[in-house]
Amino acid sequence: MFNLISKVQAASLGQIGEGSNLLLESNIYDETSSTFDWMEVFNFGAQVLFLVAAIACFVYLVMGGITMITSGGEAAKKDKARNQIVFAAIGLLIVGAAFAIWRLILAVVGMSELQIGF
């Protein structure tokens, strides 16, 4: 996936010739069998989902911190902010555990080359 992104960037900068086909040069399209590699696409989708979930949890955590700072000592706002921070931390733990399980499953089934490249 990162190989394809770098090739697209190179093409946009004019570093790749006009007769070059980006799909044929990427890992997603298999030149030998002329088939689309669905595992690469699925892996890319998983990468995006993990990244979006982690960013969402982090943003929710920061919002809870801001709510805590601006609560002004009000008990209801402090409780709401504390719950928001706790839920965001639990969400981050769940995303981390799902990421670890994903890598473990890929290693067990012998597809470690598809591991997420964070």
N, C-alpha and C positions, 0 to 999 in steps of 0.2 A: 504494500500500500504506500509506504513512504517512498519506495522506488518510483512508483507512478506519479506521486506528487512532485518529486524532484524533476522528473522528465517533463511534466506539464509546465513547471516553472521555467525549465530550460527552453521549452518550445515557445513560451510567451516572450522570452528574452531573445529569441532568434538563434539559439545555440544548437538547435536540432534542424537538420535539413528538411526541406519541404516534402520529400518523398518518404519520410519516416512515418510509421504508424505507431502511435503511442500504445494502443491496445496490444499490438503484437509484441511490443518491447516490455510490457508489464508482466507481472506474475499472475494476473487475473485471467488472462487469455492464454491458453495452452496452444503453442504453435504446432505441435506434433499431431494432435487429434482434432484441432479446430473446434474445441469445446470451451465453454465458459467454466471456470473453476468456482463452483458455488460455495465451496468451503472458504475460499478467500473472501468472498462477499459476505458470508455469514460471520466470519471472524472480524471483518471491518465493522459490521453492524454491532457486534458485541463490544468492540472497542468504543464505538460512539456511545452506546448505552452506558457503559461503565463511566466514561468521562462525563456525560451529562448528569448522571446520578450523583457522582462525586461533587461536581460543581454545584448542583442544586442543594445538596446537604451542606456544603460549605457556606453558600449564600444564606441559607436558613439559619445557620449557626451565627453568622455575622449579624443578621437581623435580630436575633435573640440578644446578642451582646449589646447592640445599639438600644434595643428596648429596655434592657436592664440599666444601662447608663442613664437613659432619659426618663426612668420611672419616677424619679423625684422622691423616692421613699414610700410611694404608695404600695401597699401590700398586694393588691390585686394585679398591678402591672408587674411587680417583681415576680410573683408566682407565674404569671403568663410567660415572662421572659425566661425564667428558670426552666419551665416545661419545654419551651421552644429550644433552648440550648441542649437539654437532655435528649429530646427527640432527634435533633440534628446529629448529636454524637452517636446515638443508637443507629441512625441511618448510615453514618459513615462506617460504623463497624459492620453493618450488614453488607454494604457495598464492598468493603475490604474482604469480608469472608466469601462473598460471591466471586470476587476476582480470584482468590486463592483456590476455590473449588473449581473454577473454570480452568485454571492452569493445571490443576491436578488431573482433571478429566482428560485434558488434551495430552498430558504426559502418559497417562495410563493407556489410552487408545493409540498411542504412537504418533500423534500429530503434534509433537512439540515444536515443529517448525512454524506452526500457526499460532504460537503463543503471542499474546498481546505485547506489543513492543513499547510499553511505557517505561 
